[in-house]
Amino acid sequence: MIEPLLTAILTVLIGVVIYVLGQIASKFFIEPVHELSQTIGRIGDSLIFYANVYTNKVDPKKHKEANEILRQQTSMLKARAQMVRWYSLFHRLGFIPSKEDIAAAHFELIGISNLTPRDSSDCVTNLKRSNKVKILLRLIDKAEQSNLLTE
């Protein structure tokens, strides 16, 4: 009579422990990596969406909008990268770019945000920076990388 009751209690306790450990793993390890990946995706989207703005001389309001969004996303990139525990493990597993690549991408994105094109050389500079960010954050595959590097 007591043995089935103890088995049931033990089963429930093991289930609760496994659930709690799963939640801890999710909140502390999986979600930060996922949020960093989402932020990288948003940056990729903005680089494509605003390419006509940061690589051309257009309406200053458009530049301000693009610059603010890129700067906000750049801030989030650094913040989200800092939240990832065991960063080097997730990088070695191929889930996220290296911290060095995140820092370099941050630098280039701030450069794009700071430079409102005044002439064609500024447009080219921003295009090169954008291409570098795409490579650093692994937003493009190897074939596209070789195409960008030859441009």
MOKA-V204232 format. One record per backbone hydrogen bond with DSSP energy under -0.5 kcal/mol. CO is the residue of the C=O (numbers start at 1). NH is the residue of the N-H. E is the energy in kcal/mol with one decimal. If there is no record, write none. Layout:
co:CO nh:NH e:E
co:CO nh:NH e:E
This chain:
co:1 nh:5 e:-0.9
co:2 nh:6 e:-2.7
co:3 nh:7 e:-2.3
co:4 nh:8 e:-2.2
co:5 nh:9 e:-2.5
co:6 nh:10 e:-2.8
co:7 nh:11 e:-2.4
co:8 nh:12 e:-2.3
co:9 nh:13 e:-2.7
co:10 nh:14 e:-2.6
co:11 nh:15 e:-2.2
co:12 nh:16 e:-2.4
co:13 nh:17 e:-2.4
co:14 nh:18 e:-2.6
co:15 nh:19 e:-2.3
co:16 nh:20 e:-2.7
co:17 nh:21 e:-2.6
co:18 nh:22 e:-2.2
co:19 nh:23 e:-2.3
co:20 nh:24 e:-2.4
co:21 nh:25 e:-2.5
co:22 nh:26 e:-2.3
co:23 nh:27 e:-2.9
co:24 nh:28 e:-2.6
co:25 nh:29 e:-1.9
co:25 nh:30 e:-1.9
co:26 nh:31 e:-3.1
co:28 nh:85 e:-0.6
co:29 nh:33 e:-1.2
co:30 nh:34 e:-2.4
co:31 nh:35 e:-2.9
co:32 nh:36 e:-2.1
co:33 nh:37 e:-2.3
co:34 nh:38 e:-2.4
co:35 nh:39 e:-2.3
co:36 nh:40 e:-2.4
co:37 nh:41 e:-2.1
co:38 nh:42 e:-2.3
co:39 nh:43 e:-2.2
co:40 nh:44 e:-2.3
co:41 nh:45 e:-2.3
co:42 nh:46 e:-2.5
co:43 nh:47 e:-2.7
co:44 nh:48 e:-1.7
co:45 nh:49 e:-3.2
co:46 nh:50 e:-2.9
co:48 nh:51 e:-0.9
co:50 nh:53 e:-1.5
co:50 nh:54 e:-2.4
co:51 nh:55 e:-1.1
co:53 nh:56 e:-1.1
co:56 nh:58 e:-0.9
co:59 nh:62 e:-0.8
co:59 nh:63 e:-1.7
co:60 nh:64 e:-2.5
co:61 nh:65 e:-2.3
co:62 nh:66 e:-2.7
co:63 nh:67 e:-3.0
co:64 nh:68 e:-2.4
co:65 nh:69 e:-2.2
co:66 nh:70 e:-2.7
co:67 nh:71 e:-2.4
co:68 nh:72 e:-2.4
co:69 nh:73 e:-2.6
co:70 nh:74 e:-2.3
co:71 nh:75 e:-2.1
co:72 nh:76 e:-2.1
co:73 nh:77 e:-2.0
co:74 nh:78 e:-1.8
co:75 nh:79 e:-2.3
co:76 nh:80 e:-3.2
co:77 nh:81 e:-2.1
co:78 nh:82 e:-1.8
co:79 nh:83 e:-1.1
co:80 nh:84 e:-0.6
co:81 nh:84 e:-0.9
co:83 nh:85 e:-0.6
co:84 nh:87 e:-0.6
co:86 nh:89 e:-0.6
co:86 nh:90 e:-1.9
co:87 nh:91 e:-2.4
co:88 nh:92 e:-2.7
co:89 nh:93 e:-2.0
co:90 nh:95 e:-2.4
co:90 nh:96 e:-0.8
co:91 nh:94 e:-1.7
co:98 nh:102 e:-2.2
co:99 nh:103 e:-2.5
co:100 nh:104 e:-2.5
co:101 nh:105 e:-2.6
co:102 nh:106 e:-2.5
co:103 nh:107 e:-2.2
co:104 nh:108 e:-2.3
co:105 nh:109 e:-2.8
co:106 nh:110 e:-2.4
co:107 nh:111 e:-1.9
co:108 nh:112 e:-2.3
co:109 nh:113 e:-2.6
co:110 nh:114 e:-2.5
co:111 nh:115 e:-1.5
co:114 nh:116 e:-0.9
co:115 nh:117 e:-0.7
co:119 nh:122 e:-0.6
co:119 nh:123 e:-1.5
co:120 nh:124 e:-2.1
co:121 nh:125 e:-2.3
co:122 nh:126 e:-2.4
co:123 nh:127 e:-2.0
co:124 nh:128 e:-2.5
co:125 nh:129 e:-2.4
co:126 nh:130 e:-2.6
co:127 nh:131 e:-2.4
co:128 nh:132 e:-2.3
co:129 nh:133 e:-2.5
co:130 nh:134 e:-2.2
co:131 nh:135 e:-1.7
co:132 nh:136 e:-2.9
co:133 nh:137 e:-2.8
co:134 nh:139 e:-2.8
co:134 nh:140 e:-0.8
co:135 nh:138 e:-1.1
co:141 nh:145 e:-2.0
co:142 nh:146 e:-2.0
co:143 nh:147 e:-1.5
co:144 nh:148 e:-2.4
co:145 nh:149 e:-2.5
co:146 nh:150 e:-1.1
co:147 nh:151 e:-0.6
co:148 nh:151 e:-0.8
